[in-house]
Amino acid sequence: MAYRIKHISYLSNGERKIIKSNSTGLFTFRSTGGKGSAKWKIKSGRPMKAADLVKHPSVKNGDPVLTLTNGDKMRVYLSGDPSHMVIEAQSIIEDHDNTKKKEEKKPKLDLKPNSNATNSESYEEQTLRDLFADFPEW
């Protein structure tokens, strides 16, 4: 069974920040830049896939770590070097991005009365008649 990515963490200014996966498996990334009072905030207009997130310069240089739904943690880049991605992490990221949570579709119930029933016969009478059709002696 393939485990999904629960969240991705990375180092930023000496502390580890966590980006959680939303219900569709995408990640919303916010980063700050600038110095002093000239700080600005980048807000992603749309959520990112895991592959795009780990390739973002702020995350890529921050030693990203995947946390899976079973609790396992895995480094994305070999020894924190952003030029060498770990193959196992890459395959988990690709699998996570390619699988979307399937919405469970509930079957629609046909609540319309049987079209074979005559206008004078009610739906209940038609149903009871059909129910006992196998027992002609009744």
HUBELGI-V851203 format. One record per backbone hydrogen bond with DSSP energy under -1.0 kcal/mol. NH is the residue of the N-H (numbers start at 1). CO is the residue of the C=O. Records with the same first field share a line. If there is no record, write none. Layout:
BEGIN
NH->CO + CO
END
This chain:
BEGIN
6->67
7->67
8->19
9->65
10->17
11->62
12->15
15->12
17->10
19->8
21->6
22->26
25->22
27->48
31->42
33->40
38->35
40->33
42->31
44->29
48->27
53->49
54->50
56->53
60->56
61->57
62->59
65->9
66->74
67->7
68->72
69->4
71->68
74->66
76->64
78->84
80->77
81->78
84->81
86->76
90->86
91->87
92->88
93->89
94->90
95->91
96->92
97->93
98->94
99->95
111->109
117->114
126->122
127->123
128->124
129->125
130->126
131->127
132->128
133->130
135->132
138->135
END
